[in-house]
Amino acid sequence: MTLASALASMTSKPTNPEAFEDLARAALAEEEEERALPLFTPGVMKASSARTWQWKGLLEPSLDEHGLALRSFAEAARRDPSHALIAAWD
């Protein structure tokens, strides 16, 4: 999926965990984290998915937001403490 199609998907499904994952994967692949993260951040607050928080944490270090990434991973781990790799850097 391209970043353009992932951005379009986020418009129609702003809290869908799969849409967040598609957006994060495309942004990382195309080195467009700076474009994706502002859209990601407000929506992740509405999402209850630990995986969504993990993807946010994966985007943040690319913008030198290491402290935010650690907080995102901590939130992911809090939401799914039984998932051993939820706070891991993929």
PDB file of N, CA, C and O in Angstrom:
ATOM      1  N   MET A   1       0.846  -1.170   0.000  1.00  0.00           N
ATOM      2  CA  MET A   1       0.000   0.000   0.000  1.00  0.00           C
ATOM      3  C   MET A   1       0.893   1.236   0.000  1.00  0.00           C
ATOM      4  O   MET A   1       1.902   1.282   0.704  1.00  0.00           O
ATOM      5  N   THR A   2       0.526   2.208  -0.771  1.00  0.00           N
ATOM      6  CA  THR A   2       1.271   3.466  -0.820  1.00  0.00           C
ATOM      7  C   THR A   2       0.802   4.403   0.283  1.00  0.00           C
ATOM      8  O   THR A   2      -0.260   4.210   0.875  1.00  0.00           O
ATOM      9  N   LEU A   3       1.603   5.407   0.542  1.00  0.00           N
ATOM     10  CA  LEU A   3       1.213   6.394   1.548  1.00  0.00           C
ATOM     11  C   LEU A   3      -0.066   7.104   1.126  1.00  0.00           C
ATOM     12  O   LEU A   3      -0.943   7.352   1.954  1.00  0.00           O
ATOM     13  N   ALA A   4      -0.176   7.428  -0.149  1.00  0.00           N
ATOM     14  CA  ALA A   4      -1.374   8.124  -0.637  1.00  0.00           C
ATOM     15  C   ALA A   4      -2.634   7.296  -0.389  1.00  0.00           C
ATOM     16  O   ALA A   4      -3.648   7.836   0.054  1.00  0.00           O
ATOM     17  N   SER A   5      -2.584   6.012  -0.664  1.00  0.00           N
ATOM     18  CA  SER A   5      -3.776   5.182  -0.440  1.00  0.00           C
ATOM     19  C   SER A   5      -4.031   4.979   1.048  1.00  0.00           C
ATOM     20  O   SER A   5      -5.183   4.900   1.473  1.00  0.00           O
ATOM     21  N   ALA A   6      -2.972   4.894   1.841  1.00  0.00           N
ATOM     22  CA  ALA A   6      -3.144   4.763   3.289  1.00  0.00           C
ATOM     23  C   ALA A   6      -3.762   6.023   3.879  1.00  0.00           C
ATOM     24  O   ALA A   6      -4.609   5.948   4.769  1.00  0.00           O
ATOM     25  N   LEU A   7      -3.337   7.179   3.384  1.00  0.00           N
ATOM     26  CA  LEU A   7      -3.930   8.444   3.845  1.00  0.00           C
ATOM     27  C   LEU A   7      -5.408   8.515   3.490  1.00  0.00           C
ATOM     28  O   LEU A   7      -6.218   8.981   4.292  1.00  0.00           O
ATOM     29  N   ALA A   8      -5.761   8.061   2.304  1.00  0.00           N
ATOM     30  CA  ALA A   8      -7.165   8.038   1.890  1.00  0.00           C
ATOM     31  C   ALA A   8      -7.971   7.101   2.779  1.00  0.00           C
ATOM     32  O   ALA A   8      -9.106   7.407   3.141  1.00  0.00           O
ATOM     33  N   SER A   9      -7.393   5.972   3.127  1.00  0.00           N
ATOM     34  CA  SER A   9      -8.076   5.013   3.996  1.00  0.00           C
ATOM     35  C   SER A   9      -8.303   5.591   5.390  1.00  0.00           C
ATOM     36  O   SER A   9      -9.342   5.348   6.003  1.00  0.00           O
ATOM     37  N   MET A  10      -7.336   6.353   5.888  1.00  0.00           N
ATOM     38  CA  MET A  10      -7.477   6.970   7.208  1.00  0.00           C
ATOM     39  C   MET A  10      -8.629   7.971   7.226  1.00  0.00           C
ATOM     40  O   MET A  10      -9.283   8.146   8.255  1.00  0.00           O
ATOM     41  N   THR A  11      -8.877   8.614   6.115  1.00  0.00           N
ATOM     42  CA  THR A  11      -9.970   9.584   6.034  1.00  0.00           C
ATOM     43  C   THR A  11     -11.316   8.895   6.227  1.00  0.00           C
ATOM     44  O   THR A  11     -12.207   9.422   6.892  1.00  0.00           O
ATOM     45  N   SER A  12     -11.451   7.710   5.638  1.00  0.00           N
ATOM     46  CA  SER A  12     -12.725   7.004   5.732  1.00  0.00           C
ATOM     47  C   SER A  12     -12.836   6.121   6.975  1.00  0.00           C
ATOM     48  O   SER A  12     -13.944   5.781   7.388  1.00  0.00           O
ATOM     49  N   LYS A  13     -11.707   5.746   7.577  1.00  0.00           N
ATOM     50  CA  LYS A  13     -11.713   4.870   8.753  1.00  0.00           C
ATOM     51  C   LYS A  13     -10.753   5.405   9.818  1.00  0.00           C
ATOM     52  O   LYS A  13      -9.746   4.756  10.103  1.00  0.00           O
ATOM     53  N   PRO A  14     -11.031   6.564  10.410  1.00  0.00           N
ATOM     54  CA  PRO A  14     -10.057   7.229  11.280  1.00  0.00           C
ATOM     55  C   PRO A  14      -9.712   6.522  12.585  1.00  0.00           C
ATOM     56  O   PRO A  14      -8.733   6.900  13.229  1.00  0.00           O
ATOM     57  N   THR A  15     -10.467   5.520  12.999  1.00  0.00           N
ATOM     58  CA  THR A  15     -10.120   4.799  14.226  1.00  0.00           C
ATOM     59  C   THR A  15      -9.904   3.309  13.980  1.00  0.00           C
ATOM     60  O   THR A  15      -9.799   2.538  14.934  1.00  0.00           O
ATOM     61  N   ASN A  16      -9.837   2.899  12.736  1.00  0.00           N
ATOM     62  CA  ASN A  16      -9.654   1.494  12.394  1.00  0.00           C
ATOM     63  C   ASN A  16      -8.190   1.085  12.601  1.00  0.00           C
ATOM     64  O   ASN A  16      -7.304   1.682  11.989  1.00  0.00           O
ATOM     65  N   PRO A  17      -7.914   0.083  13.449  1.00  0.00           N
ATOM     66  CA  PRO A  17      -6.528  -0.333  13.693  1.00  0.00           C
ATOM     67  C   PRO A  17      -5.776  -0.738  12.422  1.00  0.00           C
ATOM     68  O   PRO A  17      -4.581  -0.470  12.299  1.00  0.00           O
ATOM     69  N   GLU A  18      -6.459  -1.374  11.490  1.00  0.00           N
ATOM     70  CA  GLU A  18      -5.801  -1.775  10.244  1.00  0.00           C
ATOM     71  C   GLU A  18      -5.399  -0.554   9.413  1.00  0.00           C
ATOM     72  O   GLU A  18      -4.361  -0.566   8.751  1.00  0.00           O
ATOM     73  N   ALA A  19      -6.210   0.486   9.448  1.00  0.00           N
ATOM     74  CA  ALA A  19      -5.872   1.716   8.726  1.00  0.00           C
ATOM     75  C   ALA A  19      -4.632   2.367   9.338  1.00  0.00           C
ATOM     76  O   ALA A  19      -3.784   2.884   8.611  1.00  0.00           O
ATOM     77  N   PHE A  20      -4.521   2.345  10.657  1.00  0.00           N
ATOM     78  CA  PHE A  20      -3.324   2.871  11.320  1.00  0.00           C
ATOM     79  C   PHE A  20      -2.094   2.063  10.917  1.00  0.00           C
ATOM     80  O   PHE A  20      -1.040   2.622  10.617  1.00  0.00           O
ATOM     81  N   GLU A  21      -2.245   0.751  10.916  1.00  0.00           N
ATOM     82  CA  GLU A  21      -1.120  -0.108  10.553  1.00  0.00           C
ATOM     83  C   GLU A  21      -0.683   0.155   9.117  1.00  0.00           C
ATOM     84  O   GLU A  21       0.512   0.273   8.844  1.00  0.00           O
ATOM     85  N   ASP A  22      -1.635   0.247   8.206  1.00  0.00           N
ATOM     86  CA  ASP A  22      -1.304   0.538   6.808  1.00  0.00           C
ATOM     87  C   ASP A  22      -0.589   1.878   6.677  1.00  0.00           C
ATOM     88  O   ASP A  22       0.394   1.994   5.945  1.00  0.00           O
ATOM     89  N   LEU A  23      -1.083   2.883   7.385  1.00  0.00           N
ATOM     90  CA  LEU A  23      -0.472   4.204   7.335  1.00  0.00           C
ATOM     91  C   LEU A  23       0.959   4.167   7.873  1.00  0.00           C
ATOM     92  O   LEU A  23       1.868   4.722   7.254  1.00  0.00           O
ATOM     93  N   ALA A  24       1.160   3.527   9.000  1.00  0.00           N
ATOM     94  CA  ALA A  24       2.495   3.458   9.596  1.00  0.00           C
ATOM     95  C   ALA A  24       3.466   2.695   8.705  1.00  0.00           C
ATOM     96  O   ALA A  24       4.592   3.141   8.485  1.00  0.00           O
ATOM     97  N   ARG A  25       3.036   1.551   8.194  1.00  0.00           N
ATOM     98  CA  ARG A  25       3.908   0.761   7.311  1.00  0.00           C
ATOM     99  C   ARG A  25       4.305   1.562   6.075  1.00  0.00           C
ATOM    100  O   ARG A  25       5.475   1.582   5.692  1.00  0.00           O
ATOM    101  N   ALA A  26       3.335   2.219   5.455  1.00  0.00           N
ATOM    102  CA  ALA A  26       3.614   2.997   4.244  1.00  0.00           C
ATOM    103  C   ALA A  26       4.530   4.172   4.562  1.00  0.00           C
ATOM    104  O   ALA A  26       5.458   4.457   3.806  1.00  0.00           O
ATOM    105  N   ALA A  27       4.277   4.848   5.662  1.00  0.00           N
ATOM    106  CA  ALA A  27       5.116   5.994   6.032  1.00  0.00           C
ATOM    107  C   ALA A  27       6.551   5.562   6.298  1.00  0.00           C
ATOM    108  O   ALA A  27       7.491   6.225   5.859  1.00  0.00           O
ATOM    109  N   LEU A  28       6.724   4.468   7.006  1.00  0.00           N
ATOM    110  CA  LEU A  28       8.070   3.969   7.274  1.00  0.00           C
ATOM    111  C   LEU A  28       8.759   3.532   5.991  1.00  0.00           C
ATOM    112  O   LEU A  28       9.941   3.814   5.797  1.00  0.00           O
ATOM    113  N   ALA A  29       8.041   2.852   5.120  1.00  0.00           N
ATOM    114  CA  ALA A  29       8.615   2.372   3.854  1.00  0.00           C
ATOM    115  C   ALA A  29       9.025   3.522   2.944  1.00  0.00           C
ATOM    116  O   ALA A  29      10.031   3.435   2.240  1.00  0.00           O
ATOM    117  N   GLU A  30       8.243   4.601   2.960  1.00  0.00           N
ATOM    118  CA  GLU A  30       8.500   5.738   2.071  1.00  0.00           C
ATOM    119  C   GLU A  30       9.246   6.874   2.777  1.00  0.00           C
ATOM    120  O   GLU A  30       9.446   7.949   2.211  1.00  0.00           O
ATOM    121  N   GLU A  31       9.655   6.612   4.033  1.00  0.00           N
ATOM    122  CA  GLU A  31      10.345   7.615   4.848  1.00  0.00           C
ATOM    123  C   GLU A  31       9.552   8.919   4.922  1.00  0.00           C
ATOM    124  O   GLU A  31      10.093  10.010   4.744  1.00  0.00           O
ATOM    125  N   GLU A  32       8.262   8.773   5.188  1.00  0.00           N
ATOM    126  CA  GLU A  32       7.335   9.914   5.275  1.00  0.00           C
ATOM    127  C   GLU A  32       6.675   9.986   6.647  1.00  0.00           C
ATOM    128  O   GLU A  32       5.509  10.359   6.774  1.00  0.00           O
ATOM    129  N   GLU A  33       7.441   9.623   7.666  1.00  0.00           N
ATOM    130  CA  GLU A  33       6.905   9.629   9.021  1.00  0.00           C
ATOM    131  C   GLU A  33       6.369  10.999   9.417  1.00  0.00           C
ATOM    132  O   GLU A  33       5.367  11.111  10.124  1.00  0.00           O
ATOM    133  N   GLU A  34       7.047  12.027   8.955  1.00  0.00           N
ATOM    134  CA  GLU A  34       6.640  13.389   9.303  1.00  0.00           C
ATOM    135  C   GLU A  34       5.250  13.723   8.775  1.00  0.00           C
ATOM    136  O   GLU A  34       4.521  14.488   9.407  1.00  0.00           O
ATOM    137  N   ARG A  35       4.874  13.171   7.641  1.00  0.00           N
ATOM    138  CA  ARG A  35       3.524  13.391   7.098  1.00  0.00           C
ATOM    139  C   ARG A  35       2.487  12.556   7.830  1.00  0.00           C
ATOM    140  O   ARG A  35       1.354  13.003   8.013  1.00  0.00           O
ATOM    141  N   ALA A  36       2.849  11.367   8.244  1.00  0.00           N
ATOM    142  CA  ALA A  36       1.886  10.449   8.839  1.00  0.00           C
ATOM    143  C   ALA A  36       1.604  10.722  10.309  1.00  0.00           C
ATOM    144  O   ALA A  36       0.456  10.637  10.747  1.00  0.00           O
ATOM    145  N   LEU A  37       2.621  11.043  11.061  1.00  0.00           N
ATOM    146  CA  LEU A  37       2.447  11.141  12.510  1.00  0.00           C
ATOM    147  C   LEU A  37       1.400  12.155  12.950  1.00  0.00           C
ATOM    148  O   LEU A  37       0.641  11.851  13.870  1.00  0.00           O
ATOM    149  N   PRO A  38       1.312  13.348  12.347  1.00  0.00           N
ATOM    150  CA  PRO A  38       0.258  14.278  12.784  1.00  0.00           C
ATOM    151  C   PRO A  38      -1.152  13.718  12.599  1.00  0.00           C
ATOM    152  O   PRO A  38      -2.053  14.059  13.366  1.00  0.00           O
ATOM    153  N   LEU A  39      -1.354  12.876  11.610  1.00  0.00           N
ATOM    154  CA  LEU A  39      -2.664  12.255  11.414  1.00  0.00           C
ATOM    155  C   LEU A  39      -2.855  11.101  12.374  1.00  0.00           C
ATOM    156  O   LEU A  39      -3.973  10.817  12.806  1.00  0.00           O
ATOM    157  N   PHE A  40      -1.788  10.454  12.699  1.00  0.00           N
ATOM    158  CA  PHE A  40      -1.817   9.284  13.563  1.00  0.00           C
ATOM    159  C   PHE A  40      -2.139   9.659  15.002  1.00  0.00           C
ATOM    160  O   PHE A  40      -2.934   8.994  15.666  1.00  0.00           O
ATOM    161  N   THR A  41      -1.519  10.725  15.474  1.00  0.00           N
ATOM    162  CA  THR A  41      -1.591  11.076  16.888  1.00  0.00           C
ATOM    163  C   THR A  41      -3.013  11.329  17.391  1.00  0.00           C
ATOM    164  O   THR A  41      -3.385  10.732  18.401  1.00  0.00           O
ATOM    165  N   PRO A  42      -3.835  12.176  16.754  1.00  0.00           N
ATOM    166  CA  PRO A  42      -5.187  12.392  17.298  1.00  0.00           C
ATOM    167  C   PRO A  42      -6.047  11.122  17.254  1.00  0.00           C
ATOM    168  O   PRO A  42      -6.822  10.861  18.175  1.00  0.00           O
ATOM    169  N   GLY A  43      -5.908  10.353  16.205  1.00  0.00           N
ATOM    170  CA  GLY A  43      -6.726   9.150  16.060  1.00  0.00           C
ATOM    171  C   GLY A  43      -6.375   8.056  17.041  1.00  0.00           C
ATOM    172  O   GLY A  43      -7.251   7.315  17.486  1.00  0.00           O
ATOM    173  N   VAL A  44      -5.108   7.944  17.384  1.00  0.00           N
ATOM    174  CA  VAL A  44      -4.697   6.881  18.295  1.00  0.00           C
ATOM    175  C   VAL A  44      -5.308   7.085  19.678  1.00  0.00           C
ATOM    176  O   VAL A  44      -5.521   6.118  20.410  1.00  0.00           O
ATOM    177  N   MET A  45      -5.588   8.317  20.036  1.00  0.00           N
ATOM    178  CA  MET A  45      -6.216   8.590  21.325  1.00  0.00           C
ATOM    179  C   MET A  45      -7.631   7.999  21.378  1.00  0.00           C
ATOM    180  O   MET A  45      -8.120   7.653  22.454  1.00  0.00           O
ATOM    181  N   LYS A  46      -8.275   7.884  20.236  1.00  0.00           N
ATOM    182  CA  LYS A  46      -9.626   7.321  20.169  1.00  0.00           C
ATOM    183  C   LYS A  46      -9.611   5.807  20.019  1.00  0.00           C
ATOM    184  O   LYS A  46     -10.605   5.141  20.309  1.00  0.00           O
ATOM    185  N   ALA A  47      -8.492   5.268  19.569  1.00  0.00           N
ATOM    186  CA  ALA A  47      -8.389   3.826  19.335  1.00  0.00           C
ATOM    187  C   ALA A  47      -8.056   3.108  20.641  1.00  0.00           C
ATOM    188  O   ALA A  47      -7.343   3.646  21.488  1.00  0.00           O
ATOM    189  N   SER A  48      -8.557   1.930  20.792  1.00  0.00           N
ATOM    190  CA  SER A  48      -8.269   1.178  22.008  1.00  0.00           C
ATOM    191  C   SER A  48      -7.246   0.078  21.767  1.00  0.00           C
ATOM    192  O   SER A  48      -6.938  -0.685  22.683  1.00  0.00           O
ATOM    193  N   SER A  49      -6.723  -0.016  20.576  1.00  0.00           N
ATOM    194  CA  SER A  49      -5.824  -1.093  20.196  1.00  0.00           C
ATOM    195  C   SER A  49      -4.399  -0.871  20.698  1.00  0.00           C
ATOM    196  O   SER A  49      -3.805   0.183  20.470  1.00  0.00           O
ATOM    197  N   ALA A  50      -3.863  -1.870  21.378  1.00  0.00           N
ATOM    198  CA  ALA A  50      -2.462  -1.809  21.801  1.00  0.00           C
ATOM    199  C   ALA A  50      -1.548  -1.732  20.589  1.00  0.00           C
ATOM    200  O   ALA A  50      -0.535  -1.033  20.613  1.00  0.00           O
ATOM    201  N   ARG A  51      -1.897  -2.437  19.550  1.00  0.00           N
ATOM    202  CA  ARG A  51      -1.077  -2.453  18.332  1.00  0.00           C
ATOM    203  C   ARG A  51      -1.011  -1.053  17.695  1.00  0.00           C
ATOM    204  O   ARG A  51       0.026  -0.666  17.157  1.00  0.00           O
ATOM    205  N   THR A  52      -2.106  -0.307  17.758  1.00  0.00           N
ATOM    206  CA  THR A  52      -2.114   1.054  17.231  1.00  0.00           C
ATOM    207  C   THR A  52      -1.123   1.919  17.992  1.00  0.00           C
ATOM    208  O   THR A  52      -0.391   2.703  17.388  1.00  0.00           O
ATOM    209  N   TRP A  53      -1.096   1.783  19.315  1.00  0.00           N
ATOM    210  CA  TRP A  53      -0.121   2.528  20.115  1.00  0.00           C
ATOM    211  C   TRP A  53       1.305   2.095  19.778  1.00  0.00           C
ATOM    212  O   TRP A  53       2.222   2.916  19.767  1.00  0.00           O
ATOM    213  N   GLN A  54       1.485   0.814  19.507  1.00  0.00           N
ATOM    214  CA  GLN A  54       2.813   0.334  19.136  1.00  0.00           C
ATOM    215  C   GLN A  54       3.272   0.972  17.819  1.00  0.00           C
ATOM    216  O   GLN A  54       4.423   1.390  17.700  1.00  0.00           O
ATOM    217  N   TRP A  55       2.380   1.046  16.839  1.00  0.00           N
ATOM    218  CA  TRP A  55       2.751   1.672  15.562  1.00  0.00           C
ATOM    219  C   TRP A  55       3.113   3.139  15.755  1.00  0.00           C
ATOM    220  O   TRP A  55       4.049   3.635  15.128  1.00  0.00           O
ATOM    221  N   LYS A  56       2.383   3.832  16.615  1.00  0.00           N
ATOM    222  CA  LYS A  56       2.725   5.225  16.917  1.00  0.00           C
ATOM    223  C   LYS A  56       4.151   5.293  17.470  1.00  0.00           C
ATOM    224  O   LYS A  56       4.940   6.154  17.081  1.00  0.00           O
ATOM    225  N   GLY A  57       4.463   4.379  18.376  1.00  0.00           N
ATOM    226  CA  GLY A  57       5.805   4.322  18.941  1.00  0.00           C
ATOM    227  C   GLY A  57       6.879   4.014  17.915  1.00  0.00           C
ATOM    228  O   GLY A  57       8.023   4.443  18.067  1.00  0.00           O
ATOM    229  N   LEU A  58       6.531   3.291  16.892  1.00  0.00           N
ATOM    230  CA  LEU A  58       7.497   2.982  15.833  1.00  0.00           C
ATOM    231  C   LEU A  58       7.749   4.181  14.922  1.00  0.00           C
ATOM    232  O   LEU A  58       8.843   4.318  14.373  1.00  0.00           O
ATOM    233  N   LEU A  59       6.764   5.040  14.755  1.00  0.00           N
ATOM    234  CA  LEU A  59       6.938   6.230  13.921  1.00  0.00           C
ATOM    235  C   LEU A  59       7.757   7.321  14.622  1.00  0.00           C
ATOM    236  O   LEU A  59       8.551   8.012  13.984  1.00  0.00           O
ATOM    237  N   GLU A  60       7.566   7.466  15.897  1.00  0.00           N
ATOM    238  CA  GLU A  60       8.134   8.601  16.627  1.00  0.00           C
ATOM    239  C   GLU A  60       9.665   8.688  16.616  1.00  0.00           C
ATOM    240  O   GLU A  60      10.181   9.798  16.487  1.00  0.00           O
ATOM    241  N   PRO A  61      10.416   7.601  16.743  1.00  0.00           N
ATOM    242  CA  PRO A  61      11.876   7.739  16.731  1.00  0.00           C
ATOM    243  C   PRO A  61      12.435   8.302  15.426  1.00  0.00           C
ATOM    244  O   PRO A  61      13.502   8.916  15.427  1.00  0.00           O
ATOM    245  N   SER A  62      11.749   8.105  14.345  1.00  0.00           N
ATOM    246  CA  SER A  62      12.198   8.647  13.066  1.00  0.00           C
ATOM    247  C   SER A  62      12.221  10.167  13.072  1.00  0.00           C
ATOM    248  O   SER A  62      12.913  10.791  12.268  1.00  0.00           O
ATOM    249  N   LEU A  63      11.455  10.759  13.990  1.00  0.00           N
ATOM    250  CA  LEU A  63      11.408  12.214  14.116  1.00  0.00           C
ATOM    251  C   LEU A  63      12.118  12.672  15.395  1.00  0.00           C
ATOM    252  O   LEU A  63      11.881  13.772  15.893  1.00  0.00           O
ATOM    253  N   ASP A  64      12.988  11.808  15.910  1.00  0.00           N
ATOM    254  CA  ASP A  64      13.732  12.082  17.144  1.00  0.00           C
ATOM    255  C   ASP A  64      12.824  12.325  18.342  1.00  0.00           C
ATOM    256  O   ASP A  64      13.161  13.099  19.238  1.00  0.00           O
ATOM    257  N   GLU A  65      11.686  11.671  18.355  1.00  0.00           N
ATOM    258  CA  GLU A  65      10.730  11.775  19.474  1.00  0.00           C
ATOM    259  C   GLU A  65      10.827  10.500  20.322  1.00  0.00           C
ATOM    260  O   GLU A  65       9.846   9.774  20.487  1.00  0.00           O
ATOM    261  N   HIS A  66      12.023  10.245  20.852  1.00  0.00           N
ATOM    262  CA  HIS A  66      12.262   9.003  21.586  1.00  0.00           C
ATOM    263  C   HIS A  66      11.469   8.919  22.886  1.00  0.00           C
ATOM    264  O   HIS A  66      10.999   7.845  23.262  1.00  0.00           O
ATOM    265  N   GLY A  67      11.323  10.034  23.563  1.00  0.00           N
ATOM    266  CA  GLY A  67      10.528  10.050  24.792  1.00  0.00           C
ATOM    267  C   GLY A  67       9.068   9.727  24.524  1.00  0.00           C
ATOM    268  O   GLY A  67       8.446   8.965  25.265  1.00  0.00           O
ATOM    269  N   LEU A  68       8.523  10.312  23.457  1.00  0.00           N
ATOM    270  CA  LEU A  68       7.138   9.998  23.078  1.00  0.00           C
ATOM    271  C   LEU A  68       7.009   8.534  22.683  1.00  0.00           C
ATOM    272  O   LEU A  68       6.013   7.887  23.007  1.00  0.00           O
ATOM    273  N   ALA A  69       8.013   8.012  21.985  1.00  0.00           N
ATOM    274  CA  ALA A  69       7.978   6.602  21.582  1.00  0.00           C
ATOM    275  C   ALA A  69       7.928   5.691  22.805  1.00  0.00           C
ATOM    276  O   ALA A  69       7.165   4.725  22.831  1.00  0.00           O
ATOM    277  N   LEU A  70       8.733   5.995  23.811  1.00  0.00           N
ATOM    278  CA  LEU A  70       8.715   5.183  25.026  1.00  0.00           C
ATOM    279  C   LEU A  70       7.350   5.231  25.702  1.00  0.00           C
ATOM    280  O   LEU A  70       6.865   4.213  26.195  1.00  0.00           O
ATOM    281  N   ARG A  71       6.732   6.407  25.728  1.00  0.00           N
ATOM    282  CA  ARG A  71       5.392   6.521  26.320  1.00  0.00           C
ATOM    283  C   ARG A  71       4.360   5.757  25.489  1.00  0.00           C
ATOM    284  O   ARG A  71       3.451   5.141  26.046  1.00  0.00           O
ATOM    285  N   SER A  72       4.493   5.792  24.174  1.00  0.00           N
ATOM    286  CA  SER A  72       3.564   5.050  23.315  1.00  0.00           C
ATOM    287  C   SER A  72       3.705   3.550  23.538  1.00  0.00           C
ATOM    288  O   SER A  72       2.709   2.831  23.617  1.00  0.00           O
ATOM    289  N   PHE A  73       4.957   3.079  23.639  1.00  0.00           N
ATOM    290  CA  PHE A  73       5.171   1.654  23.900  1.00  0.00           C
ATOM    291  C   PHE A  73       4.648   1.260  25.277  1.00  0.00           C
ATOM    292  O   PHE A  73       4.100   0.170  25.444  1.00  0.00           O
ATOM    293  N   ALA A  74       4.811   2.134  26.259  1.00  0.00           N
ATOM    294  CA  ALA A  74       4.289   1.859  27.606  1.00  0.00           C
ATOM    295  C   ALA A  74       2.768   1.758  27.571  1.00  0.00           C
ATOM    296  O   ALA A  74       2.187   0.892  28.225  1.00  0.00           O
ATOM    297  N   GLU A  75       2.123   2.636  26.814  1.00  0.00           N
ATOM    298  CA  GLU A  75       0.663   2.575  26.687  1.00  0.00           C
ATOM    299  C   GLU A  75       0.248   1.293  25.975  1.00  0.00           C
ATOM    300  O   GLU A  75      -0.736   0.662  26.360  1.00  0.00           O
ATOM    301  N   ALA A  76       0.982   0.906  24.951  1.00  0.00           N
ATOM    302  CA  ALA A  76       0.689  -0.347  24.249  1.00  0.00           C
ATOM    303  C   ALA A  76       0.792  -1.527  25.214  1.00  0.00           C
ATOM    304  O   ALA A  76      -0.077  -2.399  25.229  1.00  0.00           O
ATOM    305  N   ALA A  77       1.841  -1.553  26.007  1.00  0.00           N
ATOM    306  CA  ALA A  77       2.035  -2.637  26.968  1.00  0.00           C
ATOM    307  C   ALA A  77       0.947  -2.621  28.043  1.00  0.00           C
ATOM    308  O   ALA A  77       0.500  -3.679  28.486  1.00  0.00           O
ATOM    309  N   ARG A  78       0.526  -1.445  28.457  1.00  0.00           N
ATOM    310  CA  ARG A  78      -0.546  -1.340  29.449  1.00  0.00           C
ATOM    311  C   ARG A  78      -1.850  -1.905  28.897  1.00  0.00           C
ATOM    312  O   ARG A  78      -2.605  -2.558  29.618  1.00  0.00           O
ATOM    313  N   ARG A  79      -2.111  -1.652  27.626  1.00  0.00           N
ATOM    314  CA  ARG A  79      -3.355  -2.107  27.008  1.00  0.00           C
ATOM    315  C   ARG A  79      -3.358  -3.599  26.706  1.00  0.00           C
ATOM    316  O   ARG A  79      -4.424  -4.209  26.625  1.00  0.00           O
ATOM    317  N   ASP A  80      -2.175  -4.198  26.538  1.00  0.00           N
ATOM    318  CA  ASP A  80      -2.092  -5.635  26.258  1.00  0.00           C
ATOM    319  C   ASP A  80      -0.870  -6.224  26.959  1.00  0.00           C
ATOM    320  O   ASP A  80       0.110  -6.583  26.307  1.00  0.00           O
ATOM    321  N   PRO A  81      -0.929  -6.323  28.290  1.00  0.00           N
ATOM    322  CA  PRO A  81       0.233  -6.791  29.034  1.00  0.00           C
ATOM    323  C   PRO A  81       0.615  -8.248  28.764  1.00  0.00           C
ATOM    324  O   PRO A  81       1.730  -8.659  29.085  1.00  0.00           O
ATOM    325  N   SER A  82      -0.278  -9.017  28.190  1.00  0.00           N
ATOM    326  CA  SER A  82       0.036 -10.428  27.920  1.00  0.00           C
ATOM    327  C   SER A  82       0.812 -10.622  26.613  1.00  0.00           C
ATOM    328  O   SER A  82       1.305 -11.717  26.341  1.00  0.00           O
ATOM    329  N   HIS A  83       0.919  -9.575  25.817  1.00  0.00           N
ATOM    330  CA  HIS A  83       1.624  -9.663  24.536  1.00  0.00           C
ATOM    331  C   HIS A  83       3.095  -9.332  24.765  1.00  0.00           C
ATOM    332  O   HIS A  83       3.443  -8.171  24.981  1.00  0.00           O
ATOM    333  N   ALA A  84       3.957 -10.342  24.719  1.00  0.00           N
ATOM    334  CA  ALA A  84       5.363 -10.181  25.093  1.00  0.00           C
ATOM    335  C   ALA A  84       6.121  -9.194  24.211  1.00  0.00           C
ATOM    336  O   ALA A  84       7.065  -8.565  24.688  1.00  0.00           O
ATOM    337  N   LEU A  85       5.750  -9.037  22.961  1.00  0.00           N
ATOM    338  CA  LEU A  85       6.502  -8.173  22.045  1.00  0.00           C
ATOM    339  C   LEU A  85       5.819  -6.840  21.741  1.00  0.00           C
ATOM    340  O   LEU A  85       6.273  -6.105  20.864  1.00  0.00           O
ATOM    341  N   ILE A  86       4.743  -6.518  22.447  1.00  0.00           N
ATOM    342  CA  ILE A  86       3.984  -5.308  22.109  1.00  0.00           C
ATOM    343  C   ILE A  86       4.820  -4.054  22.301  1.00  0.00           C
ATOM    344  O   ILE A  86       4.598  -3.072  21.593  1.00  0.00           O
ATOM    345  N   ALA A  87       5.753  -4.044  23.209  1.00  0.00           N
ATOM    346  CA  ALA A  87       6.570  -2.849  23.420  1.00  0.00           C
ATOM    347  C   ALA A  87       7.936  -2.975  22.746  1.00  0.00           C
ATOM    348  O   ALA A  87       8.875  -2.266  23.109  1.00  0.00           O
ATOM    349  N   ALA A  88       8.047  -3.861  21.781  1.00  0.00           N
ATOM    350  CA  ALA A  88       9.325  -4.056  21.073  1.00  0.00           C
ATOM    351  C   ALA A  88       9.393  -3.189  19.835  1.00  0.00           C
ATOM    352  O   ALA A  88       8.371  -2.894  19.217  1.00  0.00           O
ATOM    353  N   TRP A  89      10.581  -2.787  19.479  1.00  0.00           N
ATOM    354  CA  TRP A  89      10.825  -2.038  18.249  1.00  0.00           C
ATOM    355  C   TRP A  89      10.859  -3.062  17.129  1.00  0.00           C
ATOM    356  O   TRP A  89      11.831  -3.809  17.023  1.00  0.00           O
ATOM    357  N   ASP A  90       9.831  -3.125  16.289  1.00  0.00           N
ATOM    358  CA  ASP A  90       9.770  -4.119  15.202  1.00  0.00           C
ATOM    359  C   ASP A  90      10.946  -4.026  14.274  1.00  0.00           C
ATOM    360  O   ASP A  90      11.038  -4.791  13.314  1.00  0.00           O
TER     361      ASP A  90
END
